[in-house]
Amino acid sequence: MPPSLSKEGERLLEYLIQVAPRINPDDLATFPTYSGVHTALGLPMHGRTWGDSLDRQGMGDVAGWAASLGLPAITGFIVSSERRQPADGFFRFYQKDRDLDGRWWLEEVTKAKTFDWTTASPAISKPVVRSDQPEPGSSAHSVERKNARTVRELASDKSRFFLKSEWGPISEYWPALSFSKRSVGDYLNAEYNPARDFIVYAGTSNAQRTEDPEHRKRLLSLLIVEPGEPIPTEDLVPWESWQDALKKHDKNWPYSFGVRAAWNFRDPPTAREIAPRAYRQLGARSNWGGVTEIVGDERDAMLDLQLHWVELPNRGVVNAKAAKRDKVRDIRENVPLSSALTRMEALIRGRLGPGRTVWETKPARSLPPNTNLVFLLYDKLAEQNYLCALCGKPMRLDTMKKLLQVSPDRKDSSNPSYGTDNLHITHLACNLAKNDGTTQDFEDWLQLVSGDALEAE
């Protein structure tokens, strides 16, 4: 190992070698993010951005070391959580253009995956993360994590934790987040994001509210819930459970949110041991029946708590209903994505109706009834993995280069429909080049501009 590779660089390199088996160049969701690597390695934030921070804590050393030995660009494994591409600095280091050299990047990723790093690095020690596990820093709702062992494996650097008092842990008996005041639902709708945040159950000190002595004053469960319009509690919990609650507490918890995923803590710790300030605030009269956020060192103390998965009877139904809300949140929070979808929707709607030429009237371009065009375009981008349907190269949503912007295209130009079976997304330049030609015509053109000679006709 060349001495120029620092200890931080060695640690990061070992991490990248260990996650290499799970990385699929055709699925950008399998790439670790800059913030996710921080979480996996327990690194502090030391920079303006997560990329800058990681560059100062080993990534720059690994890039320089690999380049000096002529090795594959293994730091290309790490991408931005929004763009799902490496930061501009990665491309500048290799004197490449992020817009134009996406294929080069993915080729380097493939080389780094298959390269025998044992010839250039020390023996690999205990893996930092298991290759069959999802990336620790990715969204909490994106992949089921039934095998998560600690909170750290589920949380990202942006995760927030909201503490709520409960009679007992989450279970099949009561598979819902229930509350007595509608204002609790309003607060969670404003502050809680199921893509990254969690609800933490804590047992009360009241023997009537928390009947089991082993549950009192302890952290009990970790939940991902689905906010929105509160649902009547009797519609979410088993009939027997609701009848028991009515007998003991009348209608104290009329409102509920569905639970998308849930874990209980192993050997539940006392709330005062982990989050004394938050637990004390929860007990204040003004917070009775409400929630309070766990912050600072108390939030950090949550991350190493051990978990076990809880299977809930209505989880599948809740998740199915949540799919639409997930798309809305993703679009709303990702400005480049929202802008690209809005622009493509406007383009398609502007094209609907008959198209006329000097010589003929073309069939009217159409959209199937009841089509949510924004969601259709969103799904197509995800289905294509943000790769151009014609040239296969990555598409950037925030590019200022007009010909590289995303463009909606009909697969079969003779078919006037923009329905899901006839729609794909391309670079604008590729769309213009294809125009009304066939896919073979486009491939011939692509071969020509790429410098490969065509056979004589």
RORO-46364 format. One record per residue: x, y, z of N, C-alpha, C in turn. Coordinates in steps of 0.1 Angstrom, whole numbers, plus 5000, padded with zeros to 4 digits. Layout:
! RORO-46364
XYZXYZXYZ/...
//
This chain:
! RORO-46364
500849885000500050005000500950125000/500850214990501650334990501450415002/502450475007502350555019501450685018/501250725005500350845003498950815006/498550695008497150665012497050665027/496250765032496150785046495350675053/495250675066494450585073492950595070/492550725069491150755065490950695051/491850715042491750655028491650505028/492550445037492450295038491050245042/490550315052489250275058488150295047/488150405040487150425029487350325018/488550295014488850205004488250065008/488550025020488049895025486449895024/485850005028484350005027483949995013/484550065003484150054989484349914984/485449844988485649714983484549624988/484149645001483149555007481749575001/481349694997480049724991480049694976/481149674970481249654955480249544950/480149424957479249324952477749364950/477349454958475949494958475649604947/476649664942476449774933476149724919/475149774913474649734900474749854891/475649864881475649984872474350014865/473449914864472149944858471149984867/471449994880470450034890471150134900/470950264897471650364905471250364920/470050304923469650304937470550214945/471450134939472350044946473650114950/473850234946475050304948474950374962/476050374970475950444983476050594980/475450674989475450824988476550874997/476951004995477951065003477551075018/476251105020475751115034475650975040/475350875031475250735036476550675040/477650715033478950665037479350725050/479050855052479250915065478550835076/477350795074476650715084477250585086/477650515075478150385076479550385084/480350485082481650485088481650575100/480550635104480450715116481350835115/481350905103482151025101481351145105/482051245110481351375113481251455100/480451565100480351655089481451755089/482351755079483551845079483651915066/482551985062482652055049481352125046/481352195035480152265031479052175026/479452065019478551965015479051825020/478251725018478651585022479751545013/479751585001480851544992482151604996/482151734999483351805004483851745017/482951715026483351645038484051515036/483451435028484051305025485351315018/485551415009486751445002487851465012/487551535023488551565033488851455043/487951355042488151235051488451105044/489251115034489650995027489350975013/488251045008487851014994488851074984/489451194987490451254979491651174978/492051114990493251034990493050904982/491850844983491650724975491650754960/491050864956491050904942492450924937/493250994944494551024940495450904939/495350814949496050694950495750604939/494450584936494050494925494450544911/494350674909494750734897496250724894/497050734905498550734904498950594900/498150484904498550354900497750304888/496950384881496250344870495150254873/494550254885493450164889492150224885/491050144885489750204882489350304892/488450394888487950504896486950454906/487350394917486450334926485650434934/486050554935485250654942484050694934/483950644922482750664914481550584919/481850494929480750424935479850514943/480350634948479650714957478950824949/477650844952476850944944476051034953/475551144947474651234954473351174956/472651194967471351134969470351194960/470451314955469451374946469751344932/470951354927471351344913471651194909/471951114919472450984917473550974907/474451074908475751074901476751124910/478051094907479151164916479051314914/479651384924479651524924480551574912/480451704909481251764899482751744901/483251744913484651724916485251594911/484451484912484851354906485151364892/484351434884484551444870485751534866/485851644874486951744872488251674875/488351594885489551524889490051444877/489151374870489551294859489451364845/489251494846489151584834488051534825/486951514831485751464823484551564825/483551554816482351644817481251554822/480651594833479551514839478351494829/478051594821476951574812477351474801/478551474796478951404784479551274787/480151254799480951134802480251034812/478951034812478250944820478550794817/478750764805479050624801480450594806/481450684805482750654810482750624825/481950704832481750684847481250544850/480250504843479650364846480550254841/481350284831482350184827483450164838/483850284844484750274855484250204867/482950224870482250154880482350004878/482049954866482049814862483549764864/484449834860485849794862486249774876/485749874884486149874899485449754906/484249724901483549604907484249474905/484849464893485449334889486949324892/487549444895488949444897489349364910/490449294910490949224922491749314930/491049384940491749484948492749424958/492649294960493649234969495049244964/495149274951496549294945497049434948/496249524952496649654954496349714968/495649634976495249674990495549575000/495549605013495849505023494649405024/494749305032493649205034492449275039/491349235035490049295039489649245052/489449335062489049305075487549285076/487049285088485549265090484849375082/483849335074483049425066482449535074/482449665068481849775075480349755075/479749715063478349685062478249555054/477149485056476949355049476549395035/477049325025476749355011475249325007/474549245015473149215012472249315019/472749415026471849505033471749635024/470649705025470449835019471449935025/471750035017472650145022472050215034/472850225045472350285057471750425055/472350505046471850645045470750665035/470150555029469050575020467750595027/466750635020465450665026464850545034/464250575045463750475054462650395048/461850455038460750375033461050305020/462350325014462550275001462750125000/463250065010463449915010463049865024/462349755024462049695037463349645044/463449665057464649635064464249545076/463749435073463249335083464449295092/465649285086466749235093467649345099/467149465100467949575106468149535121/469449555125469749515139469849635148/470049755142470149875150469449995143/469150095151468550215145469450275135/470750275137471650335128471550275113/471150145112471050085099469850135092/468850205098467650255092467750405090/468450475099468350625098469350675089/469050795084470050875076470450995085/471351075079471851195087470751295089/469651295080468551385081467351335090/467451215094466351155102466051235115/464751245117464251305130463451205137/463551215151462851115159461851185168/460651145168459551205176459051105187/459251155199458851065210457351085214/456750965216455250965220455050865231/454250905241453950815252452950715247/453050585252452150485248451950385259/450850305258450450215269451350085267/451850055255452749945253453349945239/454149845236454849845223453949815212/454349845200453549825188453349665186/452249625182451949485180450749455172/450449335169449249305161447949345169/448049345182446949385190446549535187/447549615185447249765182448249815172/447949785159448949815148448749955142/448550055151448350185146448950285156/449250405150449650525159448450605162/447950595174446650655178446950775187/446050875186446250995195444851055198/444851135209443551185214443151315208/444251395204443951535199444351545185/443451595177443651615163444851705160/445251785169446351875167447651795166/447751675172448851585171449051545156/447951515150448051475136448451595127/447951715131448351835123449851865125/450351845137451751865139452651775131/452251645131453051545124452951565109/451751605104451651635090452551745086/452851845095453751955091455151915093/455551835103456951815107457551675103/456651575102457151445101457151395086/458251335081458451295068458751145068/457751055063457950915064459150865056/459650945047460850905039462150895047/462150965059463350965067463150965082/461950995087461751015101461150895108/461150905121460650795129459850835141/458850755146458150775158458750675168/458950725180459550635191458450625202/458050505206457150485216457850485230/457350545240457850545254456650505263/456950415272455950385282455850495292/454650515297454450615308454750565322/454750645331454950605345453550575352/452450595345451150575350450750435349/450350365360450050225360448750205352/447850305351446650285343446850305329/447750385325448050415311449050305305/449950265313450950165309450850055319/450049955316449749855326450849755330/451649715320452749625323453949695329/454349665341455449725348456749725340/456949625332458149615324458149715312/457049775309456949875298457050015303/456850045316456750175321458150245321/458150375316459250455316460350405306/460050315297461050265288460750295274/461750295265461550315251461150175246/460050175238459450045235459550015220/459250105211459150075197459650195188/459950155176460350245165459450225153/458850335148457750325138458050415126/457650375114457450455103455950465100/455350575101453950595100453650665087/452350665083451850735072450950845076/451450975076450651085080449551115069/448851215071447751255062446451275069/445351255063444051275070443951165081/443751195094443551095104442450995101/442750875104441750765101441150725115/439750705115439150655127439850525133/440250525145441050425151440350285149/439050275150438350145149438550085135/438950175125439150115112440550055110/441450075120442750025118443149915128/442449915139442849815149441849695149/442149575154441249465155440049505163/438849445160437649475167437749455182/438349335186438549305200439349405207/440449455201441249555207440549685209/439749725199438949845201437949835212/437249725213436349705224436949705238/438149645239438949655251439249795255/439649875245440050015248438850095252/437650065246436450135250436050115264/436249985268435849955282436850015292/438050025289439050075299439250225298/439150285286439550425284438550505276/437350445274436350515266436950545252/436650655246437150695233438250795234/439350755241440450845244441350855232/441350765223442250765211441450755198/440650855194439750835183440450845169/441650905169442350935156443550845155/443950805143445150715141445750745127/447050715126447750705114448150555112/448150515100448550375097450050365099/450550245102451950215104452550135092/453550195086454150135074455250025077/455950045088456949955093457149975107/457549865115457749885129458749785134/459449825145460349745152460149775167/460449675175460549685189461949685194/462249755204463649755210463949635217/465149575215465549465223466049515237/465649445247466049485261465749635262/464449675262464049815261464749895272/465550005268466250085278465250185285/465650235296464750335302464850465294/463750535293463750655285464650765291/464850765304465650865310467150835308/467450705305468850665302469250715288/468350715278468650755265468250895261/467050935265466551065261465851135273/466651175283466051225295465251365293/465851445285465251585283463951565275/463951485264462751465256461651405264/462051305273461051235281460451325291/461251415297460751505307459851605300/460151655288459251745281457951675278/457951545274456751475271455851465283/456451465295455551455307454951585311/455451695305454851825309453351835305/452551895313451151895311450751945297/451452045292451152105279451452005268/452251895271452551795260451751665262/450851655272450151535274449351495261/449551375257448951325245449651365233/450751435234451451485222452751415219/453551485211454851425208455951535210/457151495212458251585213459451535206/460251615200461451565192462651535200/463251425197464551385204465651445195/466551525202467551605194468851595201/469951635194471251645200471851515204/472551515215473151395220472151285223/470951315226469951215228469551145215/469551225205469251165191470451065188/471651105190472751025187472750895196/472250905208472250785217471150685211/470250725203469150645198469850545188/470850585181471350515169471850375171/472350345183472950215186471950125193/470750165195469750075201469449955192/469349845198469049725190467549695188/467249635176465849625172465449485168/464149455167463749335160462349375153/462149315142461049355133459749305139/458649385136457349345141456449335128/455849225126454949205114453549255118/453049345111451749405114450649355103/449449335107448449275098448049365087/448049495089447549585079448649665072/449949625074451049705068450949715053/450649605046450549605032449549705026/448349705033447349795029447749945031/448349975042448850105045449950155034/450850065031451950095022451350115008/450350045004449750054991449050194990/448450235000447750365000448850485000/449950455006451050555008451850574995/451750494985452550504973452450634966/451150674965450850804958451450924966/451350914979451851024987453451034986/454050914985455450914984455950984971/455250964960455651024948455451174949/454351224955454151364957455251424965/455651364976456651414985458051424977/458351314970459551304963459651424952/458551444945458551544935458651684941/457851704952457851834959459251874964/459951774970461251804977462451804967/462251754955463451744946463151844935/463751964936463452074927463852044913/465051984910465351954896464351854890/463851754898462951654893461551724891/461151804900459851874898459851964886/460952034884461052124872461052044859/461751934859461851844847460451784843/459751734854458451674852457451784847/457451904853456552004849456752044834/458052054830458352094817457951984807/458151864810457751754801456251744800/455551764811454151754811453551864801/454151984803453652094794453952064779/455152004776455451974762454451874757/454051764764453151664760451751734758/451351804767449951864766449951964754/451052024751451052114740451052044727/451351914727451451834715450051764712/449251754722447951684721447151744710/446351664703445451714693446151694679/445451724668445951694655447151774651/448051704645449251774640449151794625/449251914619449051934605450351964598/450551914586451651954577450952014564/451752054555451252114543450452014535/450951884536450351784527449351694533/449351684546448451584553448151624567/447051564572446751574586447151454593/448051464603448451344610447451304621/447451174625446551134636446651224648/445551254655445651334667446451264678/447351334683448151284695447251274707/447351174715446351154725447051104738/446251104749446651064762445550974767/445750854772444650774777443850844788/442550814789441750884799442250854813/442150954822442450944836443950924839/444750964829446250944831446751064839/447451034850448151134857449551144851/449651244842450851254834452151274842/452051354853453251374861453751244867/452851164872453151034878453650944867/453050944856453550864845454950894841/455351014840456751054837457651024848/457251044860458051004872458350854872/457350774869457550624869458450584857/458350654846459150624835460650654838/460950764844462350804848462850694857/462050654867462550544876462750414869/461850384860461850254853463150254844/463450364838464650374829465950394837/465850414850466950434859467750564855/466950664850467450794846468550784835/468350674826469150654814468350684802/468950754792468250784780467750654773/466550654769465950534763466550504749/467150604743467750584729469250554730/470050644737471450624736471950544748/471150534759471550454771472450534780/472750664778473650734787472750804798/473450844809472650904820472051034816/470951074822470251194819470351284832/470751404831470751494842469551584842/468851594853467651674854467951824856/469151864860469452004863470452064853/470651994842471652044832471052174825/472052264822471652384815471952374800/472452264796472652234782471352184776/470752264767469452244762469252104756/470252064747470151944740470251814749/470751834761470951724770469751714780/468751804779467651804788466751684785/465951634795465151524793463951564784/463551464776462451494766461551374765/460251394765459251274763459251244748/459251114746459251064732458350944730/457650944719456850824716457750714710/457650594715458550484709458250464695/456950454691456550434678455850564673/456550634664456050774660454750764652/454450644647453150634639452050614649/452250574661451250564672451150694679/449950754678449750894683449650894699/449550784705449350784720450550804728/450450884739451450904749451250814761/450550704759450250604769451550534774/451450474785452650414791453350314782/452650244773453350144765454050204753/453750334750454350404739455250524743/455450534755456250654760457550614766/458550684763459850674770460550814770/461550824778462250954780463650944775/464051054768465351054761465951194763/467251204759467851334758467051414746/466951544747466351614737467051594723/468351594724469151574711468851444705/468751334713468451204708466951204702/466051264709464651274704464651344690/465351454689465351534677465951454666/467051374669467751294659466851184654/466151124663465251014659464051064651/463451174656462351234649461251134645/460951124633459951024628460650894623/461950884625462650774619462450644628/462950534624462850414631464050404641/463950314650465050294660466350254653/466150184642467350144634467950264628/467150354623467650484617468450564628/467950564640468650634650469950574654/469950434654471150364658472250384647/471850394634472750424624473350564625/472450664629472950794631473950804643/473550734654474450734666475750674662/475750564654477050504650477850604642/477250674634477950774625478550884634/477850944643478351054651479351014661/479350884664480350834674481650794667/481650814654482950794647483150654641/482150564643482250434637481750434623/482450374614482050374600480850284597/479950324588478850244584479150164572/478450054571478649974559477950044547/478550034535477950094523476650034520/475650124517474350074514474350014499/
//
